[in-house]
Amino acid sequence: MANTRKNRNTRKNRGCRKNRTERKTQSGGKRKASDWAKSVKRVYEEMRSNNPKTKLGDAMREASRRRKAGKL
């Protein structure tokens, strides 16, 4: 009987820890977009208007080139 009581307590504690972590994730909000993310999005939308098959990776490379050139 002592073992079953102990097992119940450990199961109960595990559930509490799980609920505690779930509450943390639910209560948080989204982070604000960084300047880099905003500029990549702007370049991506610009490139998509010219070519709808443009990939995000291509836009990231282009944004990186522009930033290194001082145009972004």
N, C-alpha and C positions, 0 to 999 in steps of 0.2 A: 504494500500500500504506500509506503514511503516513496518508492520509485515512481509510481504514477503521479503522485502529487508533485514531485520534482519535475517530471516531464511536462506536466501541465504548466508549471511556472515558466519553464524555458520556452515552450511554445508561445505562451502569452507575451513574454518579453520580446521574442522575435517579431511578433506582430506589431508591438508598440514601436520598435525601431523602424519597421517598414513604414508605418503610418507617419512617423516623424519625418522621414526623408521625403515622402510624398507631399506632405504639407509644404515643405520648403520649396519644392519645384513648382507647386501650384500657385503660391503666393507671389513669386517673383515676376518681374516684367521683362520685356525685351530690352536689350542694350540699344543705345543710340548708334546710328550708323556713323562710322568714322569718315574722315575727309577722303581717305583713300577709297573706301567703298562707294561713297557718293560719286567720286570722279570716275571710277570704273563703270558704275551704272550709267552715267551720262555718256561715256564713250560707247558703251554697249548699245544703248538706245540709238545713238547716232549711226553706228555701224549697221544695226538692224534695219534702219530706215532705207539704207542703200542696198543691203543684201539680207533677206530674211533668214538665210541659212547660217548666219554668223554664229559662232560659238562663244561662250563666255570666256574661255581660255584665250581666244584670239583678242578679245576686247581687253583682257588683263595685260597681255603682251603689249598691245598698242598703247594703253594707258601708261605702262612702265616706260616705254620709249618716249612718250610725250613728257613724262615727269623728268626723265634724265636730261631731255633737251630743254627743259625749263618752260615748256608751253602749257603745262597743266597746273 
